Every structure is written in C-alpha cells, then in structure tokens.
Amino acid sequence: MNVLVFAPHPDDDVIGCGGAICEHRRKGDGVTIVFLTSGEAGSLSVSPGELGTIREGEARRASEILGVEDLVFLRFPDGYLDFSPESIRTLVKLVREHKPDVVYLPHAQEGPRDHRVTHELGLEAVRRAAGPWFQDCGGELWPVKYVLAYEVWTPIVSPTYYNDVTPWIDLKLEALRCHASQVSTVAYDEAVKGLNLYRGILSGTGDYCEAFQVIAGNPLARE
C-alpha cells in the first residue's frame, strides 16, 4: 500500500503516528510524509529562516530512523496556514500524484490552528482528488480508501481505534529526539511516551498504543 502523511510541522508526524509509520514500513508499504510548514515560527531566539532549515534537517534524520525516505516540504508559512486555493490545489495534486491508499492527518479538535487547518485541507484534498473536477490540479482522479486522524497536542476525546506500537516505541522516541530544537525546550518525548502508555493501559490493547479516529476504513486492522 501507499501511505501519505500530512503533518502541520516537523515532529507532528512522529508524535501522532510514528509507530504506525514504522509498522507500515516493516510491512513493505511505501510512505510519503508531507510537511505543510517547516515550523520556522517555533523560537524567539533563532531566526525563522535558520530555524526552518534546522527543523527540515531534523525531520530528515527522524524520518531515516522511521524508515522513510520520501519527504515533501511545502513551506507554507508557520502559524498562518489557511484554506486557500493555493493550498487546496497543492494537496490535491499531491494526492493524485502519489495515489495513496492511506492518508493520515491531525484530528479536527487539535488545539493549534495549523493542526486544525491541516485536517480540513487534508480531508478536502482527499474529497476533491476523487472527483472529476478541478482540471487545474492535473492528474487523474484518485479515491483514497483509508483515512485516519491522529492526536498531537490535544488528545482525541473518543478514539475509535488503538494501535499497539509497543514494538516501535523505542524507534519512535529515538526519531522524536532528533527534533532537538523542540525537545530541548519542551519534553515532547516524555509526554508522548506517557500518552502512548496511557492509551495502552486504558485500552488494554498493548503496553504502548497510538489512538486514532477512523474517518474511512482502517488499514491497521488488516491481518
């Protein structure tokens, strides 16, 4: 299968579905991660241009650990993502070009606005890519079979699927720690480890779990 992950910023992919990414890669699935912004607004001491370069480098190193080589940096402005013709067309083109069977995106109730807008953009791109419209986006129509929403900053209130990531938790944390510019100021690695442990214990699914809202189908439940 082909997998497309939409991430608002570098590190959101690892936090939200890093374990699932590892699982897909170990099953032989192709994975492409699309970073809508480069997270360049995430510091008061490092200039946006410099920080964007740093965070893209961190994303590349983290992705290598997850086993992913195909990365797309859209470089939309961090903190100012909007539901615009440019952003919609860009994502529709990506869906039609990469032809994913699976799309991952943040869930709709995420706290940060960029996360919520990424959810809206991703769902709209999936819808439009499947229809005989928008000739200016190019490519042939492509229906995405599976869509799952992950949690980053704001836990999902009512998850519909828990995926056991116990075999991948160490790789996930190693990848997350590659994002040193962020982990050095906020202990995201400890927070995520605790969240995945909490999900595992309360769901009874595994020692560590990632929680998802299943929007369309569920490739993680396949045999």
WOGI-V734579 format. One record per residue. N is the residue number from 0. RES is the residue in one letter. PSI is psi in whole degrees, 0 to 359 (none if undefined). OMEGA is omega in degrees with one decimal (NA if undefined). Layout:
# WOGI-V734579
n->N res->RES psi->PSI omega->OMEGA
n->N res->RES psi->PSI omega->OMEGA
This chain:
# WOGI-V734579
n->0 res->M psi->156 omega->173.6
n->1 res->N psi->136 omega->-176.2
n->2 res->V psi->134 omega->176.9
n->3 res->L psi->124 omega->-179.6
n->4 res->V psi->123 omega->174.7
n->5 res->F psi->121 omega->-179.7
n->6 res->A psi->130 omega->178.7
n->7 res->P psi->319 omega->-177.9
n->8 res->H psi->158 omega->170.3
n->9 res->P psi->133 omega->-179.2
n->10 res->D psi->335 omega->179.4
n->11 res->D psi->326 omega->178.7
n->12 res->D psi->316 omega->-179.0
n->13 res->V psi->314 omega->-178.2
n->14 res->I psi->312 omega->-171.9
n->15 res->G psi->320 omega->-174.8
n->16 res->C psi->31 omega->179.2
n->17 res->G psi->323 omega->177.5
n->18 res->G psi->318 omega->177.9
n->19 res->A psi->322 omega->177.4
n->20 res->I psi->314 omega->177.6
n->21 res->C psi->317 omega->-178.9
n->22 res->E psi->316 omega->178.2
n->23 res->H psi->316 omega->-178.0
n->24 res->R psi->320 omega->-179.3
n->25 res->R psi->337 omega->176.4
n->26 res->K psi->359 omega->178.7
n->27 res->G psi->8 omega->178.7
n->28 res->D psi->145 omega->174.3
n->29 res->G psi->136 omega->-177.7
n->30 res->V psi->131 omega->172.1
n->31 res->T psi->131 omega->177.8
n->32 res->I psi->127 omega->-179.6
n->33 res->V psi->117 omega->177.6
n->34 res->F psi->114 omega->-176.1
n->35 res->L psi->323 omega->172.9
n->36 res->T psi->169 omega->177.5
n->37 res->S psi->11 omega->176.8
n->38 res->G psi->30 omega->-172.6
n->39 res->E psi->351 omega->-179.8
n->40 res->A psi->8 omega->-171.8
n->41 res->G psi->26 omega->178.9
n->42 res->S psi->148 omega->173.2
n->43 res->L psi->354 omega->-176.1
n->44 res->S psi->341 omega->-179.6
n->45 res->V psi->135 omega->-177.5
n->46 res->S psi->150 omega->-179.6
n->47 res->P psi->318 omega->-179.9
n->48 res->G psi->316 omega->-180.0
n->49 res->E psi->317 omega->-178.2
n->50 res->L psi->321 omega->177.7
n->51 res->G psi->318 omega->177.8
n->52 res->T psi->317 omega->179.4
n->53 res->I psi->313 omega->-174.3
n->54 res->R psi->328 omega->174.7
n->55 res->E psi->322 omega->176.2
n->56 res->G psi->320 omega->177.1
n->57 res->E psi->320 omega->179.4
n->58 res->A psi->321 omega->179.1
n->59 res->R psi->316 omega->179.9
n->60 res->R psi->319 omega->178.5
n->61 res->A psi->320 omega->-178.3
n->62 res->S psi->325 omega->176.2
n->63 res->E psi->320 omega->179.7
n->64 res->I psi->322 omega->178.4
n->65 res->L psi->345 omega->-179.8
n->66 res->G psi->20 omega->-177.2
n->67 res->V psi->130 omega->178.8
n->68 res->E psi->338 omega->-173.5
n->69 res->D psi->104 omega->-179.7
n->70 res->L psi->145 omega->176.9
n->71 res->V psi->123 omega->177.4
n->72 res->F psi->108 omega->-177.1
n->73 res->L psi->333 omega->175.7
n->74 res->R psi->36 omega->167.4
n->75 res->F psi->154 omega->-175.2
n->76 res->P psi->126 omega->180.0
n->77 res->D psi->127 omega->179.4
n->78 res->G psi->355 omega->-176.5
n->79 res->Y psi->26 omega->176.6
n->80 res->L psi->138 omega->178.6
n->81 res->D psi->163 omega->-179.2
n->82 res->F psi->78 omega->-172.6
n->83 res->S psi->161 omega->175.8
n->84 res->P psi->320 omega->-178.7
n->85 res->E psi->313 omega->-176.7
n->86 res->S psi->320 omega->178.5
n->87 res->I psi->311 omega->-178.9
n->88 res->R psi->319 omega->-179.0
n->89 res->T psi->315 omega->-177.9
n->90 res->L psi->324 omega->176.7
n->91 res->V psi->317 omega->177.9
n->92 res->K psi->318 omega->-179.7
n->93 res->L psi->317 omega->179.5
n->94 res->V psi->315 omega->-178.8
n->95 res->R psi->327 omega->179.9
n->96 res->E psi->316 omega->-174.5
n->97 res->H psi->341 omega->177.2
n->98 res->K psi->58 omega->-178.8
n->99 res->P psi->146 omega->168.3
n->100 res->D psi->331 omega->-174.6
n->101 res->V psi->137 omega->172.5
n->102 res->V psi->132 omega->172.8
n->103 res->Y psi->140 omega->177.5
n->104 res->L psi->163 omega->178.7
n->105 res->P psi->155 omega->179.0
n->106 res->H psi->164 omega->-167.9
n->107 res->A psi->339 omega->-176.7
n->108 res->Q psi->17 omega->176.8
n->109 res->E psi->144 omega->-179.2
n->110 res->G psi->305 omega->-177.7
n->111 res->P psi->136 omega->-176.6
n->112 res->R psi->319 omega->179.0
n->113 res->D psi->325 omega->179.5
n->114 res->H psi->315 omega->-179.6
n->115 res->R psi->321 omega->178.9
n->116 res->V psi->323 omega->176.3
n->117 res->T psi->320 omega->175.9
n->118 res->H psi->311 omega->-178.2
n->119 res->E psi->315 omega->-179.9
n->120 res->L psi->316 omega->-178.0
n->121 res->G psi->314 omega->179.4
n->122 res->L psi->319 omega->-179.8
n->123 res->E psi->322 omega->178.0
n->124 res->A psi->319 omega->177.9
n->125 res->V psi->316 omega->-179.3
n->126 res->R psi->312 omega->-175.6
n->127 res->R psi->324 omega->-179.0
n->128 res->A psi->336 omega->-176.5
n->129 res->A psi->351 omega->-174.1
n->130 res->G psi->160 omega->-178.8
n->131 res->P psi->54 omega->-177.9
n->132 res->W psi->179 omega->170.5
n->133 res->F psi->63 omega->179.3
n->134 res->Q psi->330 omega->-177.7
n->135 res->D psi->346 omega->177.7
n->136 res->C psi->345 omega->178.8
n->137 res->G psi->173 omega->176.6
n->138 res->G psi->169 omega->177.1
n->139 res->E psi->154 omega->-179.5
n->140 res->L psi->146 omega->-178.4
n->141 res->W psi->115 omega->176.2
n->142 res->P psi->126 omega->176.1
n->143 res->V psi->129 omega->-174.0
n->144 res->K psi->321 omega->-174.6
n->145 res->Y psi->136 omega->174.7
n->146 res->V psi->125 omega->178.5
n->147 res->L psi->142 omega->179.0
n->148 res->A psi->134 omega->-177.2
n->149 res->Y psi->166 omega->-179.7
n->150 res->E psi->140 omega->178.6
n->151 res->V psi->282 omega->-174.9
n->152 res->W psi->328 omega->-176.0
n->153 res->T psi->118 omega->179.4
n->154 res->P psi->144 omega->176.5
n->155 res->I psi->131 omega->-177.1
n->156 res->V psi->313 omega->-177.4
n->157 res->S psi->82 omega->178.2
n->158 res->P psi->148 omega->177.5
n->159 res->T psi->354 omega->175.4
n->160 res->Y psi->138 omega->175.2
n->161 res->Y psi->125 omega->-179.1
n->162 res->N psi->122 omega->-179.5
n->163 res->D psi->115 omega->179.8
n->164 res->V psi->19 omega->-179.5
n->165 res->T psi->318 omega->179.4
n->166 res->P psi->341 omega->-173.1
n->167 res->W psi->0 omega->-171.7
n->168 res->I psi->322 omega->-179.8
n->169 res->D psi->320 omega->176.6
n->170 res->L psi->320 omega->179.4
n->171 res->K psi->314 omega->-179.5
n->172 res->L psi->323 omega->176.2
n->173 res->E psi->318 omega->178.5
n->174 res->A psi->318 omega->-178.8
n->175 res->L psi->324 omega->-179.6
n->176 res->R psi->348 omega->172.4
n->177 res->C psi->337 omega->178.3
n->178 res->H psi->61 omega->-172.1
n->179 res->A psi->328 omega->-178.9
n->180 res->S psi->334 omega->-179.4
n->181 res->Q psi->317 omega->-178.2
n->182 res->V psi->336 omega->179.5
n->183 res->S psi->339 omega->-179.8
n->184 res->T psi->328 omega->176.7
n->185 res->V psi->130 omega->-176.1
n->186 res->A psi->66 omega->180.0
n->187 res->Y psi->326 omega->-178.7
n->188 res->D psi->318 omega->178.8
n->189 res->E psi->322 omega->179.1
n->190 res->A psi->315 omega->-178.0
n->191 res->V psi->320 omega->176.9
n->192 res->K psi->317 omega->178.7
n->193 res->G psi->319 omega->179.5
n->194 res->L psi->315 omega->179.8
n->195 res->N psi->326 omega->175.0
n->196 res->L psi->315 omega->177.8
n->197 res->Y psi->314 omega->179.3
n->198 res->R psi->321 omega->179.8
n->199 res->G psi->314 omega->-177.5
n->200 res->I psi->312 omega->-174.2
n->201 res->L psi->335 omega->177.7
n->202 res->S psi->337 omega->-176.5
n->203 res->G psi->18 omega->-175.4
n->204 res->T psi->330 omega->-178.9
n->205 res->G psi->176 omega->179.4
n->206 res->D psi->317 omega->178.0
n->207 res->Y psi->132 omega->-179.2
n->208 res->C psi->149 omega->166.7
n->209 res->E psi->141 omega->-178.7
n->210 res->A psi->143 omega->-178.0
n->211 res->F psi->157 omega->162.8
n->212 res->Q psi->121 omega->179.3
n->213 res->V psi->113 omega->-179.2
n->214 res->I psi->322 omega->177.4
n->215 res->A psi->114 omega->178.2
n->216 res->G psi->182 omega->178.9
n->217 res->N psi->97 omega->-179.0
n->218 res->P psi->339 omega->-178.1
n->219 res->L psi->341 omega->-179.1
n->220 res->A psi->0 omega->-179.2
n->221 res->R psi->155 omega->178.8
n->222 res->E psi->none omega->NA
